[in-house]
Amino acid sequence: MTTARTSANKPRRAPARLGRPPGQTSENTRKRILLAARECFARVGFERATNRDIAASAGVTAAAIYRYFDSKPELYTAVVHDAVAELVPLMRAAVASEPDVRGALRAVLQILVGMDEDHAQAARFLSGLPFEMQRHPEVASRMLADPGEVFAIITDLVAKGVRTKQIPRDKSERVVAMMIATLMGLSQYAIALGDAAGKQAVAGFIDLFDERLFSRSKD
């Protein structure tokens, strides 16, 4: 015989968990938030991206994001550095294979041609960084304070070029600026017009870099 269960005896339902899903480590959850935020920022931009959308994609609550990042600008900056970290090993490997500074700088540019889809996705996200820095001073100030490893790779190469007398000291700053601007511009061009056009643009710049783009006058 069964008896009616009173409300006092009714088993209590466990309260909903907030934060990371069961079985997930803190680092795994942080990585999922970064990847979800990258996709959301790339799709709708910094301003329109919401914690609610990012959290839903990452499988956490919106409040949980603040356990890892104090603000949206901090989250965006972390996403930038996370995307850059995927490209840095490719750049370091390319640089290590070249005996001189000109070849190493050329190799950094050529990476844009040979990326697989995962790395290309990171590059596509990063191509929007200049626009977000222009529109949002809070993003710009954070990026200028900590420009990241790509900037460090370029500045280290240029410094080596100055030491080995391959780059005049008075032109070192403009070489750094040229390389960073070129990497940004070529990435944006490829996003706008497609990979094939992007590869042509990279090849054209390398020809210019190596003084092979223009025919010399025979006069």
C-alpha positions, -999 to 999 in steps of 0.1 A, spaced: 0 0 0 13 35 -9 8 65 12 6 101 0 39 119 5 36 151 25 53 182 14 76 179 45 88 145 33 91 155 -4 127 153 -15 142 187 -20 155 196 -54 191 207 -54 196 244 -62 208 252 -97 245 254 -100 261 287 -110 295 291 -126 313 264 -144 296 231 -154 302 200 -132 334 183 -141 350 213 -157 382 227 -144 386 265 -139 411 267 -168 388 247 -192 359 270 -184 380 301 -189 391 287 -223 355 280 -233 345 316 -224 374 329 -245 365 309 -275 328 318 -272 337 355 -268 359 353 -298 331 340 -320 306 366 -306 330 395 -309 339 385 -345 303 381 -355 287 413 -340 316 434 -327 327 446 -293 298 469 -287 269 446 -296 284 415 -279 267 407 -246 277 386 -216 244 368 -219 252 356 -255 288 348 -247 277 328 -216 251 309 -235 276 298 -261 301 289 -234 276 269 -213 279 291 -182 259 318 -165 265 354 -174 275 361 -138 302 334 -140 321 355 -166 329 380 -139 347 353 -120 373 353 -147 371 388 -162 363 421 -144 349 439 -174 341 435 -211 372 454 -222 393 430 -201 376 400 -217 381 414 -252 418 420 -245 421 385 -231 405 372 -263 430 391 -284 460 377 -265 445 342 -267 441 345 -305 476 359 -308 490 330 -288 477 306 -314 498 324 -341 530 330 -321 544 294 -325 540 296 -362 558 329 -363 586 318 -340 591 286 -361 592 307 -393 617 332 -378 640 304 -365 643 289 -400 657 321 -415 694 331 -412 689 369 -417 665 395 -405 651 403 -439 643 366 -445 627 364 -410 605 394 -416 595 380 -450 587 346 -433 564 363 -408 544 377 -437 543 344 -456 526 328 -426 494 346 -437 494 325 -469 498 290 -453 476 291 -423 452 262 -417 415 270 -410 419 271 -372 447 296 -373 430 316 -401 400 319 -378 422 335 -351 437 358 -378 402 368 -390 392 378 -355 424 399 -350 417 417 -383 389 436 -365 412 448 -337 422 482 -353 385 491 -358 376 482 -322 406 502 -309 395 532 -329 359 530 -317 366 521 -280 393 540 -261 390 515 -233 401 487 -256 429 509 -272 444 518 -239 446 482 -228 462 471 -261 487 499 -261 497 491 -226 502 454 -235 506 450 -273 514 413 -270 538 387 -284 535 395 -321 547 431 -314 575 416 -293 586 393 -321 587 421 -346 606 445 -323 631 418 -314 638 411 -351 642 448 -359 665 452 -329 686 423 -342 686 440 -376 700 472 -361 727 452 -342 738 434 -373 736 466 -394 709 452 -417 685 480 -406 697 516 -400 690 526 -364 672 557 -374 647 536 -395 640 510 -368 607 525 -355 593 529 -390 602 492 -399 583 480 -368 553 503 -377 554 491 -413 554 454 -403 525 457 -378 505 478 -402 511 454 -431 501 424 -410 469 441 -400 461 454 -435 468 421 -453 446 403 -428 417 427 -433 421 426 -471 419 388 -471 388 389 -449 371 414 -472 380 398 -506 388 362 -498 419 340 -493 429 340 -530 430 378 -531 448 379 -498 475 355 -510 481 378 -540 484 408 -518 509 390 -496 529 379 -527 528 415 -540 541 429 -508 569 404 -506 579 413 -541 580 449 -530 599 439 -499 625 422 -520 627 449 -547 612 426 -573 579 444 -580 590 472 -603 612 468 -634 643 488 -635 646 514 -662 671 505 -690 679 541 -698 
